[in-house]
């Protein structure tokens, strides 16, 4: 074997070595959790050790799959590097879990079943272990396939399947199941609609203007103040609710105060930055959104850590409560060691396996720049705030992915519409004009503000110089399809929707199977 063959073999082997390294680190973390639990909680029972291991595995999978929604758009827009995003998310996810994760958690996420219907505490423990393991394995599979799914729906499906296996179909709260099914439609549509509206507002008020820099000086501070209000309100409503309970009106007023402060701080900063711009183009305006996106990624991660860590530690806390108190309850205290397992698991899972989903959310669905990333983050935040006040069931994963697709589909529409206008210019231009004149006119058309474009097009129509279009209707349809494939990946859309639809039933089926296996192992039959 010569040196070239060795080098080629080494390149082929590198991905396998990286995968083996990630698996090794994850295994060491799980083993560490097992040893720690055995040394500190082994007196409770061996079941507690096994449950802690499953909880750690679940927390890692939440970090690998769910956290990508918070930082993916910022990475895709190049506001953050992949390494920087992972570091920020890991720190703020863990901080949110530990600082604002709360002292008490619902033992049954979403009220999907009634714990009182499970009379035997050990049956309840086996149910929770089965639910955790099923949700974790489903998330692991979804991450491997590159499909961002809802961790909340995963654990809800697991609890439902385990509950039905333990006590029959009557234990399930089918009204809640119906609400979850409704969220498959509500969440992405709301997120997509809001993201598209926000992006269109930015385009009309800034990037469609003749002087982009002057428009940015006037309007970017208002957009950043709106972001400050949304994130301030979101942080109080969702991120800090387990520390202090503040009604929505109070949270909105706090957000408004934060927004006012931010507006007066950023207005002169934006003005100075705009005055220093050399080029009057969209790339210059995009730079004004980079720093806010970094703060947004950090705040979203903090709020996510404070809320969704419960998907891992909630069932684990319920198991601990059932084993130590010999009973079942709708609420359970979260010991510090349980919360630490959840927080560290989120960070480890994100660092090891998060990049795949971050790339999916940030790059593979549609191209994202800082302005689009701003709209995605804002849409996700506003949708969660709105839904929480209306009592609508939403998934932050579904909202964020819906917002990404909403931005992509708006880009498709605007691109298609612009190409149609440009083709009209070509069709209406005098036939005597040579290519150089045509190109010069098209350059002026592209650089003109939106209102001026319409005037230029009307002027061409009024000259009555129309000729037959040199691109047929059939050819235009073909070009439109090409643009759609370039701007939004349809195959990924279908894969994501399929993963969303089967999340609850897949997790439920796995949990039912695992319940019977776990019961047989620990009960001997």
C-alpha positions as CSV (number, residue, x, y, z in Angstrom):
1,X,0.0,0.0,0.0
2,X,1.6,3.3,-1.1
3,X,1.3,6.7,0.6
4,X,-1.6,7.8,-1.7
5,X,-3.6,4.8,-0.8
6,X,-2.9,5.3,2.9
7,X,-4.0,9.0,2.6
8,X,-7.2,8.0,0.8
9,X,-8.0,5.3,3.4
10,X,-7.4,7.8,6.2
11,X,-9.9,10.2,4.6
12,X,-12.5,7.5,4.4
13,X,-11.9,6.4,8.0
14,X,-12.1,9.9,9.5
15,X,-16.0,10.1,9.7
16,X,-16.0,6.7,11.4
17,X,-13.5,7.8,13.9
18,X,-15.4,11.0,14.6
19,X,-18.6,9.0,15.1
20,X,-16.8,6.5,17.4
21,X,-15.4,9.5,19.4
22,X,-18.9,11.0,19.8
23,X,-20.3,7.6,20.9
24,X,-17.5,7.1,23.3
25,X,-18.0,10.5,25.0
26,X,-21.8,9.9,25.2
27,X,-21.2,6.5,26.7
28,X,-18.8,7.9,29.3
29,X,-21.4,10.5,30.3
30,X,-24.1,7.8,30.7
31,X,-21.7,5.6,32.7
32,X,-20.8,8.6,34.9
33,X,-24.5,9.2,35.6
34,X,-24.9,5.6,36.5
35,X,-22.0,5.6,38.9
36,X,-23.0,8.9,40.4
37,X,-26.6,7.7,41.0
38,X,-25.4,4.4,42.4
39,X,-23.2,6.1,44.9
40,X,-25.7,8.7,45.9
41,X,-29.1,7.1,45.3
42,X,-28.3,3.4,45.2
43,X,-29.8,2.9,48.6
44,X,-33.2,3.7,47.0
45,X,-33.1,0.8,44.5
46,X,-31.4,-0.4,41.3
47,X,-34.4,0.8,39.4
48,X,-33.4,4.4,40.3
49,X,-30.0,3.9,38.7
50,X,-31.5,2.5,35.5
51,X,-34.0,5.3,35.4
52,X,-31.3,7.9,35.8
53,X,-29.4,6.4,32.9
54,X,-32.5,6.5,30.7
55,X,-33.1,10.1,31.8
56,X,-29.5,11.1,30.9
57,X,-30.0,9.5,27.5
58,X,-33.2,11.4,27.0
59,X,-31.6,14.7,27.9
60,X,-28.8,14.1,25.4
61,X,-31.3,13.5,22.7
62,X,-33.3,16.7,23.6
63,X,-30.0,18.6,23.3
64,X,-29.2,16.9,19.9
65,X,-32.6,17.5,18.3
66,X,-34.5,20.3,19.9
67,X,-31.9,22.9,20.6
68,X,-31.1,23.3,16.9
69,X,-34.3,25.3,16.6
70,X,-32.9,28.1,18.8
71,X,-29.5,28.5,17.1
72,X,-30.0,27.0,13.6
73,X,-31.2,30.2,11.9
74,X,-28.4,32.3,13.5
75,X,-25.8,29.8,12.2
76,X,-27.4,29.6,8.8
77,X,-27.3,33.4,8.5
78,X,-23.6,33.4,9.6
79,X,-24.4,35.6,12.6
80,X,-22.8,32.8,14.7
81,X,-20.3,30.1,13.8
82,X,-21.3,26.5,14.5
83,X,-18.8,26.3,17.4
84,X,-20.0,29.6,18.9
85,X,-23.6,28.6,18.6
86,X,-23.0,25.3,20.4
87,X,-21.0,27.1,23.2
88,X,-23.8,29.7,23.7
89,X,-26.6,27.2,23.5
90,X,-24.9,24.7,25.9
91,X,-24.2,27.4,28.5
92,X,-27.6,29.0,28.4
93,X,-29.6,25.8,28.1
94,X,-27.8,24.5,31.2
95,X,-28.3,27.8,33.0
96,X,-32.0,27.9,32.1
97,X,-32.5,24.4,33.4
98,X,-30.6,25.0,36.7
99,X,-31.6,28.6,37.4
100,X,-35.2,28.6,36.2
101,X,-36.1,24.9,35.8
102,X,-38.3,25.1,38.9
103,X,-38.5,23.0,42.1
104,X,-41.6,21.1,41.1
105,X,-42.7,19.5,37.8
106,X,-45.8,17.8,36.4
107,X,-45.3,14.1,36.5
108,X,-47.5,13.6,33.4
109,X,-46.5,16.1,30.6
110,X,-49.6,17.7,29.2
111,X,-52.1,15.8,31.3
112,X,-52.1,13.0,28.8
113,X,-53.1,10.4,31.4
114,X,-54.4,10.5,35.0
115,X,-51.7,9.2,37.4
116,X,-54.4,8.4,40.0
117,X,-55.5,5.6,37.6
118,X,-52.2,3.8,38.3
119,X,-52.7,2.3,41.7
120,X,-49.4,0.5,42.1
121,X,-46.4,2.8,42.5
122,X,-44.0,0.3,40.8
123,X,-46.3,0.1,37.8
124,X,-46.2,3.9,37.6
125,X,-42.3,3.7,37.7
126,X,-42.2,1.1,34.9
127,X,-44.6,3.3,32.9
128,X,-42.3,6.4,33.3
129,X,-39.2,4.4,32.4
130,X,-40.8,3.0,29.3
131,X,-42.0,6.5,28.3
132,X,-38.6,8.0,28.7
133,X,-36.8,5.3,26.8
134,X,-39.3,5.3,24.0
135,X,-39.1,9.1,23.6
136,X,-35.3,9.0,23.7
137,X,-35.0,6.3,21.1
138,X,-37.5,8.1,18.8
139,X,-35.6,11.4,19.1
140,X,-32.3,9.5,18.5
141,X,-33.7,8.0,15.3
142,X,-35.1,11.4,14.2
143,X,-31.8,13.1,14.8
144,X,-30.0,10.4,12.8
145,X,-32.4,11.0,9.9
146,X,-32.0,14.8,10.2
147,X,-35.7,15.4,11.1
148,X,-36.4,18.1,13.7
149,X,-39.3,16.8,15.8
150,X,-41.1,17.9,19.0
151,X,-39.5,16.5,22.2
152,X,-42.7,17.3,24.0
153,X,-44.8,15.3,21.6
154,X,-42.3,12.5,21.9
155,X,-42.6,12.2,25.7
156,X,-46.4,12.7,25.5
157,X,-46.6,9.8,23.0
158,X,-44.4,7.7,25.3
159,X,-46.5,8.4,28.4
160,X,-49.7,7.7,26.5
161,X,-48.4,4.4,25.1
162,X,-47.0,3.3,28.5
163,X,-50.2,4.3,30.2
164,X,-52.4,2.4,27.8
165,X,-50.2,-0.7,28.2
166,X,-50.4,-0.4,32.0
167,X,-54.1,0.4,32.5
168,X,-56.0,0.2,29.2
169,X,-57.4,2.7,26.6
170,X,-59.6,4.4,29.2
171,X,-56.6,6.0,31.0
172,X,-55.7,8.3,28.0
173,X,-57.1,11.9,27.9
174,X,-58.2,11.8,24.3
175,X,-59.2,15.5,24.3
176,X,-55.5,16.3,25.0
177,X,-54.5,14.0,22.2
178,X,-56.8,15.9,19.9
179,X,-55.2,19.2,20.9
180,X,-51.8,17.8,20.1
181,X,-53.0,16.6,16.7
182,X,-54.3,20.2,16.1
183,X,-50.9,21.6,17.0
184,X,-49.4,19.8,14.0
185,X,-51.3,22.2,11.8
186,X,-51.6,25.3,14.1
187,X,-47.9,25.6,15.1
188,X,-46.2,25.6,11.7
189,X,-48.9,27.7,10.0
190,X,-48.8,30.4,12.7
191,X,-45.0,30.5,12.6
192,X,-44.8,30.5,8.9
193,X,-47.4,33.2,8.5
194,X,-45.8,35.5,11.0
195,X,-42.3,35.0,9.6
196,X,-43.5,35.8,6.1
197,X,-45.3,38.9,7.2
198,X,-42.3,40.2,9.2
199,X,-39.9,39.6,6.2
200,X,-42.3,41.3,3.8
201,X,-42.5,44.3,6.2
202,X,-38.7,44.5,6.3
203,X,-38.5,44.3,2.5
204,X,-41.1,46.9,1.9
205,X,-39.8,49.4,4.5
206,X,-36.0,48.8,3.9
207,X,-34.7,46.7,1.1
208,X,-37.3,47.8,-1.5
209,X,-36.3,51.5,-0.9
210,X,-33.9,53.4,-3.1
211,X,-31.7,54.5,-0.2
212,X,-31.4,51.3,1.9
213,X,-29.0,52.9,4.4
214,X,-31.2,55.8,5.2
215,X,-34.2,53.5,5.5
216,X,-32.3,51.2,7.8
217,X,-31.3,54.1,10.0
218,X,-35.0,55.0,10.5
219,X,-36.5,51.6,10.8
220,X,-34.0,49.0,12.1
221,X,-34.2,50.5,15.7
222,X,-37.9,49.9,15.6
223,X,-37.5,46.3,14.5
224,X,-34.9,45.7,17.2
225,X,-37.2,47.3,19.8
226,X,-40.0,45.0,18.7
227,X,-37.6,42.1,19.2
228,X,-36.7,43.3,22.6
229,X,-40.4,43.5,23.6
230,X,-41.1,40.0,22.3
231,X,-38.0,38.4,23.9
232,X,-38.5,40.3,27.2
233,X,-42.1,39.2,27.4
234,X,-41.2,35.7,26.3
235,X,-38.5,35.4,28.9
236,X,-40.8,36.5,31.7
237,X,-43.8,34.4,30.6
238,X,-41.9,31.2,29.7
239,X,-38.3,31.4,30.9
240,X,-38.9,32.7,34.5
241,X,-42.4,31.3,35.2
242,X,-41.0,28.7,37.6
243,X,-39.2,31.3,39.7
244,X,-41.9,33.9,39.8
245,X,-45.4,33.9,38.4
246,X,-46.2,37.1,36.5
247,X,-49.5,37.6,34.6
248,X,-49.3,38.2,30.9
249,X,-50.2,41.9,31.2
250,X,-47.3,42.5,33.7
251,X,-44.9,40.5,31.5
252,X,-46.0,42.6,28.4
253,X,-45.4,45.8,30.4
254,X,-41.9,44.6,31.5
255,X,-41.2,43.8,27.9
256,X,-42.4,47.2,26.8
257,X,-40.0,48.9,29.3
258,X,-37.1,46.8,28.0
259,X,-38.1,47.7,24.4
260,X,-38.1,51.4,25.1
261,X,-34.6,51.1,26.7
262,X,-33.3,49.1,23.8
263,X,-34.7,51.6,21.3
264,X,-32.9,54.6,22.8
265,X,-29.7,52.6,23.2
266,X,-29.6,51.1,19.7
267,X,-30.8,54.1,17.7
268,X,-27.5,56.1,17.8
269,X,-25.6,52.8,17.4
270,X,-27.5,51.9,14.3
271,X,-27.1,55.4,12.9
272,X,-23.3,55.4,13.4
273,X,-23.1,51.9,11.8
274,X,-25.2,53.0,8.9
275,X,-23.2,56.1,8.3
276,X,-20.1,54.0,8.1
277,X,-21.4,51.7,5.4
278,X,-19.7,52.0,2.1
279,X,-22.3,50.2,-0.1
280,X,-26.0,50.9,-0.4
281,X,-27.1,47.2,-0.6
282,X,-28.9,44.5,1.4
283,X,-25.6,43.0,2.6
284,X,-24.8,46.2,4.5
285,X,-28.3,46.3,6.1
286,X,-28.0,42.6,7.1
287,X,-25.0,43.4,9.3
288,X,-27.2,45.5,11.6
289,X,-29.1,42.3,12.6
290,X,-26.1,40.2,13.5
291,X,-25.6,41.2,17.2
292,X,-29.3,41.0,18.1
293,X,-29.4,37.5,16.6
294,X,-26.7,36.4,19.0
295,X,-28.7,37.7,22.0
296,X,-31.8,36.0,20.6
297,X,-30.0,32.6,20.4
298,X,-28.9,33.0,24.0
299,X,-32.3,34.0,25.3
300,X,-34.2,31.3,23.3
301,X,-31.7,28.7,24.7
302,X,-32.2,29.9,28.3
303,X,-36.0,29.8,27.9
304,X,-35.9,26.4,26.3
305,X,-33.6,25.0,29.0
306,X,-36.0,26.2,31.7
307,X,-39.0,24.6,30.0
308,X,-38.1,21.6,28.0
309,X,-35.6,20.1,30.4
310,X,-38.8,18.9,32.1
311,X,-39.2,16.4,29.2
312,X,-36.2,14.5,30.6
313,X,-36.3,15.3,34.3
314,X,-40.1,15.3,34.8
315,X,-40.5,11.5,34.4
316,X,-37.2,11.0,36.3
317,X,-38.4,13.2,39.2
318,X,-41.7,11.2,39.1
319,X,-39.8,7.9,39.3
320,X,-37.8,9.3,42.2
321,X,-40.9,10.5,44.0
322,X,-42.7,7.2,43.5
323,X,-39.8,5.2,44.8
324,X,-39.1,7.4,47.8
325,X,-42.7,8.3,48.7
326,X,-44.3,4.9,47.7
327,X,-47.1,6.7,45.8
328,X,-48.1,8.5,42.6
329,X,-48.9,12.2,42.3
330,X,-49.6,14.8,39.6
331,X,-46.7,16.9,40.8
332,X,-43.2,15.9,42.0
333,X,-40.3,17.8,43.5
334,X,-37.1,17.9,41.4
335,X,-34.0,17.1,43.4
336,X,-30.9,19.0,42.4
337,X,-29.1,15.9,41.2
338,X,-31.9,15.2,38.8
339,X,-31.9,18.7,37.4
340,X,-28.1,18.5,37.0
341,X,-28.4,15.3,35.0
342,X,-30.9,17.0,32.7
343,X,-28.9,20.2,32.3
344,X,-25.6,18.4,31.6
345,X,-27.3,16.0,29.3
346,X,-28.7,18.8,27.2
347,X,-25.3,20.4,26.8
348,X,-23.5,17.0,26.0
349,X,-26.1,16.0,23.5
350,X,-26.0,19.4,21.8
351,X,-22.2,19.4,21.6
352,X,-21.9,15.9,20.3
353,X,-24.9,15.5,17.9
354,X,-26.5,18.9,17.6
355,X,-24.5,20.1,14.5
356,X,-26.5,17.8,12.1
357,X,-29.9,19.3,13.0
358,X,-28.4,22.8,13.3
359,X,-27.3,22.5,9.6
360,X,-30.7,21.2,8.6
361,X,-32.5,24.1,10.2
362,X,-30.0,26.7,9.2
363,X,-28.9,25.7,5.7
364,X,-30.8,22.8,4.1
365,X,-34.4,24.0,4.1
366,X,-33.7,27.5,2.5
367,X,-31.0,30.1,2.4
368,X,-31.0,32.2,5.5
369,X,-29.5,35.7,6.0
370,X,-29.6,37.8,9.2
371,X,-32.8,39.5,8.2
372,X,-34.6,36.2,7.6
373,X,-33.1,34.7,10.8
374,X,-34.5,37.7,12.7
375,X,-38.0,37.0,11.2
376,X,-37.8,33.3,12.1
377,X,-36.7,34.1,15.7
378,X,-39.4,36.7,16.1
379,X,-42.1,34.5,14.6
380,X,-41.3,31.7,17.0
381,X,-41.4,34.0,20.0
382,X,-44.6,35.8,19.0
383,X,-46.4,32.6,18.2
384,X,-45.5,31.0,21.5
385,X,-46.7,34.2,23.4
386,X,-49.9,34.4,21.3
387,X,-50.7,30.7,21.7
388,X,-50.1,30.6,25.4
389,X,-52.6,33.4,25.9
390,X,-55.2,31.8,23.6
391,X,-54.7,28.4,25.1
392,X,-53.7,26.9,21.8
393,X,-51.4,23.9,21.8
394,X,-48.1,24.7,20.0
395,X,-44.7,23.1,19.6
396,X,-41.7,25.4,19.5
397,X,-40.1,23.0,17.1
398,X,-43.0,23.0,14.7
399,X,-43.3,26.8,15.0
400,X,-39.6,27.4,14.2
401,X,-39.5,25.0,11.3
402,X,-42.8,26.5,10.0
403,X,-41.2,29.9,10.2
404,X,-38.2,28.7,8.2
405,X,-40.5,27.3,5.5
406,X,-42.6,30.5,5.6
407,X,-39.6,32.6,4.9
408,X,-38.6,30.3,2.1
409,X,-42.0,30.2,0.4
410,X,-42.2,34.0,0.6
411,X,-38.8,34.2,-1.1
412,X,-40.2,31.9,-3.8
413,X,-43.3,34.0,-4.3
414,X,-41.3,37.3,-4.5
415,X,-38.6,35.8,-6.7
416,X,-41.3,34.4,-9.1
417,X,-43.1,37.7,-9.1
418,X,-39.9,39.6,-9.8
419,X,-38.9,37.3,-12.6
420,X,-42.4,37.8,-14.2
421,X,-41.9,41.6,-14.0
422,X,-38.4,41.4,-15.5
423,X,-39.7,39.2,-18.3
424,X,-42.4,41.8,-19.0
425,X,-39.7,44.4,-19.4
426,X,-37.9,42.1,-21.9
427,X,-41.1,41.5,-23.8
428,X,-42.1,45.2,-23.9
429,X,-38.7,46.5,-24.8
430,X,-38.3,47.7,-28.4
431,X,-37.1,45.0,-30.7
432,X,-34.5,47.4,-32.2
433,X,-32.7,47.7,-28.9
434,X,-29.5,45.6,-28.7
435,X,-28.5,43.4,-25.8
436,X,-26.3,46.2,-24.3
437,X,-29.2,48.6,-24.1
438,X,-31.5,45.9,-22.7
439,X,-29.0,45.0,-20.0
440,X,-28.5,48.6,-19.1
441,X,-32.3,49.1,-18.7
442,X,-32.6,45.9,-16.7
443,X,-29.8,47.0,-14.3
444,X,-31.7,50.3,-13.7
445,X,-34.9,48.3,-13.2
446,X,-33.3,46.0,-10.6
447,X,-31.8,48.9,-8.7
448,X,-35.0,50.9,-8.7
449,X,-37.3,51.0,-5.6
450,X,-40.5,49.0,-5.8
451,X,-42.7,51.9,-6.7
452,X,-40.3,53.1,-9.4
453,X,-40.3,49.6,-10.9
454,X,-44.0,49.8,-11.4
455,X,-43.7,53.2,-13.1
456,X,-40.9,52.0,-15.4
457,X,-43.0,49.0,-16.4
458,X,-46.1,51.1,-17.0
459,X,-44.0,53.5,-19.2
460,X,-42.9,50.6,-21.3
461,X,-46.5,49.4,-21.7
462,X,-47.7,52.9,-22.7
463,X,-45.1,53.1,-25.5
464,X,-47.1,50.3,-27.2
465,X,-43.9,48.6,-28.3
466,X,-45.0,45.1,-27.2
467,X,-43.8,42.1,-29.1
468,X,-44.4,38.4,-28.7
469,X,-42.7,36.9,-25.7
470,X,-39.6,34.8,-26.6
471,X,-40.3,32.5,-23.6
472,X,-43.4,30.3,-23.9
473,X,-45.9,29.8,-21.1
474,X,-44.7,26.2,-20.7
475,X,-41.1,27.3,-20.4
476,X,-42.0,29.9,-17.8
477,X,-43.7,27.1,-15.7
478,X,-40.5,25.1,-16.0
479,X,-38.4,28.0,-14.8
480,X,-40.8,28.6,-11.9
481,X,-40.4,25.0,-10.8
482,X,-36.6,25.4,-10.9
483,X,-36.7,28.5,-8.7
484,X,-38.9,26.6,-6.2
485,X,-36.4,23.8,-6.0
486,X,-33.6,26.2,-5.4
487,X,-35.3,28.2,-2.7
488,X,-37.2,25.6,-0.7
489,X,-36.3,21.9,-0.5
490,X,-39.5,20.1,-1.0
491,X,-38.2,16.6,-0.1
492,X,-37.1,17.9,3.3
493,X,-40.6,19.4,3.8
494,X,-42.2,16.0,3.2
495,X,-39.7,14.3,5.5
496,X,-40.3,16.7,8.4
497,X,-44.1,16.5,8.1
498,X,-44.0,12.7,8.0
499,X,-41.8,12.7,11.2
500,X,-44.2,15.1,12.9
501,X,-47.3,13.1,12.1
502,X,-45.8,9.8,13.4
503,X,-44.0,11.1,16.5
504,X,-46.8,10.5,19.0
505,X,-48.0,7.1,17.6
506,X,-44.4,5.9,17.1
507,X,-43.3,6.9,20.7
508,X,-46.6,5.4,22.1
509,X,-46.0,2.1,20.3
510,X,-42.4,1.9,21.5
511,X,-43.4,2.8,25.1
512,X,-46.1,0.1,25.2
513,X,-43.5,-2.5,24.1
514,X,-40.9,-1.3,26.6
515,X,-43.4,-1.3,29.4
516,X,-44.0,-5.0,29.0
517,X,-40.3,-5.7,28.7
518,X,-39.4,-3.6,31.8
519,X,-42.2,-5.1,33.8
520,X,-41.0,-8.6,32.9
521,X,-37.4,-7.7,33.9
522,X,-38.1,-6.1,37.2
523,X,-41.2,-8.0,38.3
524,X,-40.2,-11.3,36.9
525,X,-43.3,-11.6,34.8
